[in-house]
């Protein structure tokens, strides 16, 4: 994915952002976008990360997908994880459905915030979305390693012609969105706000948000077919 491409005009999602503190005072781009990153990451590492966003995106994406496929393929032994009670394991799909619904809300609110120029709120909502996504993934992988995949309880015809295609699209979108999400987050974490005009943050972030929304919504659809519809 390209980095450092200069847009000749500001993106509409960023055009009005800049004055957004809760008390009405103006926050600089540095304070909004890089304060947390700078506080915990050494300066040399900050520069390296700033200049290697595509590489970091690739590494994080590969590691994330390796964990997912390792869990699905049974490569991760269940003996490595402490086993929760059956009640906790049974509750994880329901919890993950609630997490997905919450993530849909935070993504929409984050999108709405940046369209209004509310940079700080946008940042909070998108970080919350990523936190919810991480919580979902941890719960999903934990149950997958210990229990395995869920069996579809409905008719064979519905399984073949409805459930499997629906599940396949959901999984594909979930996989595709991962590098877009990491790329947008890393750009925002390694640059002050003003410099994001000269990157693909807004464009990539828009793609990530759309894919994220569809994937979370379809995940809820999979949950309903597995646990409530049939």
N, C-alpha and C positions, 0 to 999 in steps of 0.2 A: 504494500500500500504506500502511496507516495507521501513523503513528508517534506515540509519546507516549501510547498507550492504557494505562491502568492496570489491571493484573490484580488482582482482589481477593484472590486467594490465589496463592502461589508456584507456578510451573510445576513439575511433578514432575521434569523434567529438570534444574531448577536448585535444587530445594529443599534438597539436602544439600551443595551446592558451597560452598567457602570456605576449607577448610584442606587444602592440597594441595601444599605444597612438597616437593621431593625429600628433604629432610633432616628432615621432620616439623614444621618451623616453620610458623607461619601467615603467609600472604601476603595483603596487603590487595587489595581489588578494583582500586585504582588501579595497584598494582604489576603485577597480572596482566594487566589488559585494556588499559591505556592507556600503559604505559611506553614501548614502541617508538614508538607514534604521537607521543607528546609529545616524544620526544627529537629528532625530525627535522622536526616541523611547527611553524611559529610559532604563538604562542598565538591570535592573531586568526584565523588560518586554521583552527585547531582548533575554535574557536567557530562559525565559519561552516559547517564540515563537519558539526559536531554538529547544527546547526539545519537542515541541508539534505540530510539523508540520502536522502530520496526523489528529489531532483533529481540528486544524484550517482549514485544507482542508475540513473536513467533515462539519464544521459549515458554512463556506462560501458557500460551494456547496449546502447545504440544504436551506440556506437563498435565494440564487440566484434562485434555482428551485422553491421555494415556491412563489417567486414573479412572475415567469413565469406562473406557474399553477394557481396562484391566479388571474392573469390577464385573462388567457384563460377561466377560470371557472366563471368569472364575480364576484369573491369575492371582488375585489377591487372596491369600488364605484367610478363612474366617477365624482361625486361631489367633491371628494378630489383633483382633478386636475384642474388647470385653462385650459379652452378650447381655443385652438388656432383657427385661422381662417380656413375655409374650404380649402383654397388654401394651407396653411401650412400642414394641415393633408393629403391632396392629394399628396403633394410633398415628404412626408416621405418615401414611398416605393422606389422612385427613388433615394433619398439621400442614403438610406440604401444599395441599389445596388451598388452605387459608393463607399460607405464605405467598402462593402464586397470586391470589386475589389482591393481597396487600401490595405486592410488587407492581401489578398492573396499575393500581392507584398511584403509587409513588412515581412511576414512569410518566403517567399522564400529567400529574401535577408538576413534575420537573420540566416537561415539555412546555406546559402552559406558563411556568415561571420564566423560562428564558425567552419565550415569545413576547413577554411583557417587560423584558429587560431586567428581571430580578435575578441577578447572577448568584448571589449568596443562597437564595432559596433553591434555585436550580441545582447548585452544587450539593446542597444538603439532600435534596430528593434523589438525585442520581447516586450519591454515595449510599443512601438508604436502600435504593434499588439493588445496588451491587451487594450490599450486606445481606439482603433478603435472598438474592440469588445464591450467595455462598451458603447460607443456612439451608436452603432447599437442597443444594447439591450434596452437602454433608449428610443430611438426613436420608436422601435418596440412595446415595452410595453405601451408607452404613447398612440400611435395610437390604439393599441388593446383595451385598457380600454375605450377610448372615441368613437371608431368607430366599434370595433368588428372585426371578421375575414373577410377576403376578399372572395367574391363568385367567383368560377371558371366560366369564361365566355364561355368555349368551350363545345364541344359535350359531352353528358353523357358517352359515351363509353370511350372517352379519360380521362374524369374525374375519372372513376372507375378503369381503367386498367393501366393508365399512371400517372396521376397527384397524386392520393392518395398514391400509393406505393412510388413514388418519394418523395412526401412530408413527408411520414412516415419515410423513411430512413434518410432524411435531419434532421428531428426533433430528431430522435434517436441519430444520431451522435453528434448533438449539445448538447444534454443532457449528453452523455457519456464523451465528451471532457472536460466538466467543471471541474471535480475533477482533471484530469490530468494537466490541465492548472494551477489551483491553487497550486497543489502540487509542480510542477516544479518552479513556480515563488517564492513560499515561501521558498523552499530550497535555491534558489539563493539569496534571500533577507536576509536570516538569517545566511549565512555562507560565509567566505572568499573563494575566487576561489579555492585555493589549496585543501580545504576540500571537494569540490564537487566531486573529484575523488572517495571519499569513500561513496557516496550516489547514489541514483538512478536518479539524476537530468538529466543526458544525456539520459538515456533510457526512462524515463517518458516524458521528453521534446520532444523526437522524436515521441513518440506515440501521444502526444498532438498536435504537429505540423501537423502530417498527418491527424488526425481527424479534426482539425481546417480547414485545406486546403480543404478537401473534403466537409465539412459542408458549408463553405463559397461559394464554387463553386456550390454546389447544391442549396444553397439559391438564387444565381443569376439565376439558372435554373427555380426555382419556380417563381421568379419575372418575368422572360421573358414569362412564360406560362400565368401568370395572367394579364400582362399589354401589351404584344406586339404580341405574337404568335397568340392568339385567340381574 
